[in-house]
Amino acid sequence: MAIEDRFYRIVVEALAQDRLTLPTLPEVALRLRELLQDDDVTVARLAAEIHRDPAIAVRLIRVANSAAMRSGRSVENVQQAVTRLGLQYTRLLVDGLALEQMFVARNPVLKQRLLRSWQQSVDVAALAQVLAAQCTLLQPEMAMLGGLVHRVGALPIVKLAETHAAALESEAQLDTVIEHLAPRVGRMVLQAWHFPADLVEVPMLWPDFTREHEGGADYADVVTVAVLRTLGASDPSLKGVDLLHVPAFIKLDLDPTFSLADTGPLATNYQRSLELLRAA
């Protein structure tokens, strides 16, 4: 049996027997969610909670001071950063920053694999935010988070691969397993994290480039378009996709060949959004 087939069966059996260890969302992100359920919560209380994770606190200030957000005086502390960014955006950004902390591995090959995956997710998230704002009635910040988590299912699979040396002999073999199983695992992860129902479905739905549905565009449509336009030229698994026949572009009323290199509003706002996320 091929190595990838053996590892595939290992992952499937772990899923079937509920032995696949799902990542846990860091405490700061969970506490922030709880606090924001209180209508009377203060910015000072939120800032105090964020300070419990110094790494996230510092990066939140950096985002607030980035060129994309700068207006007037610079931000000097977390409370000022929360005030500038707003409560909703702060919560989603903390979720994203906490998520990035999980994209690590001991094995050098897997470490680089996860780093590349995170960097691609940032690109997708930046475009998803802009597409939601300009082409839909969806919440841009939620679309951004959808972009950040669209491949979160790779995390438990990579962690399992670290304990099975045979799975590490070929990155291509590991990618094959991730491509087939990450959507299902990603949905399980977001369910365990109690993400909004619309985002829980994103890992499962975005890779279906023939998906059609009633109603307006959803977050999976936005992520589908963002993936195809940011990664389509560099990801071998996407090169065979006929953009002209992807319903998600129709849902967003977009020309499938739109460019991110021009000087129009969409491309300009994408660069600003990307600058903001990379500042984190």
Steps between C-alpha positions, in 0.01 A plus 500: 500500500635846413620717785233761435233228503626368834503846654161576349361195677668606824325837485166346400519249786590777744195693381270198521617411851500862622875484563602795284618772736337828408681825583365711785437868447728695739348628822527867410275451196245300700491754783459789257196330349347452844560862598348635180175321579460752781348820362653695789859386450749785487795555269723505807378151601562363151846654492584343836403157365707545184800599715501146639653395167790745450578378147145571379489831689814628328381393157158657551668833566714449191192445286331811639812700415540355153489731201163357402341609828701807595300815558632766732706405804667161530359234729704442815305231687248222453204706621568760232544222243160347586337843479650564157428155356154458651368212711393271216817538299712457815330171584540360151859620480582336833347176366726530196814579699427213737450271203838589354669382821377150419664484158823359641669160491819346632597334173672755267314377191163522671592834656562648156183336369288662771673837465424503129142397568456785748649757263262385227207520742593863575491581128161331466365674811604844376318454170199334664456806721500734202274282287242478777505877544477589131302215347265364768288585803718277720709623792853575371668409829323163508611437143856581604481243781352250254807548283733444795332173599415355159784246526507455876430130450861451400616563857387173667616301197848652510520441875414135441760481223768603750448170679513291181842532340395325179254779430785752490693336216318701236333838542294427190361187662408693813335770287285234335370383836439858612315584179262208549441519874568858615153632402325247722748546784482878469125491548550293816756748634272802449209313658718424803592869519131600484550722197191651333314246288571690177875472561490139620399394150775695319773228512258246349341724237771724356686224304181411309551716190172382346282578803173677432244608760199721550523856623786744509870439542615331820839493672602182317440675165719790609780267613475296179553811287776627730687168480475479121616859444784503755632143468374379164821578314732340756306199631522200262176357634312811380647538153240278337203698632303677227423835663230577246293211636535569873157613632659694789616771259142542381377527860746787553422651158869495411691445178703181575804657335512810722856601588651585838779684324298791361425832669125457547322519837493123555872453442588811701287396796644148482852639537388705801330201659807285435724763653284505810504121545870470431568771755368255755 
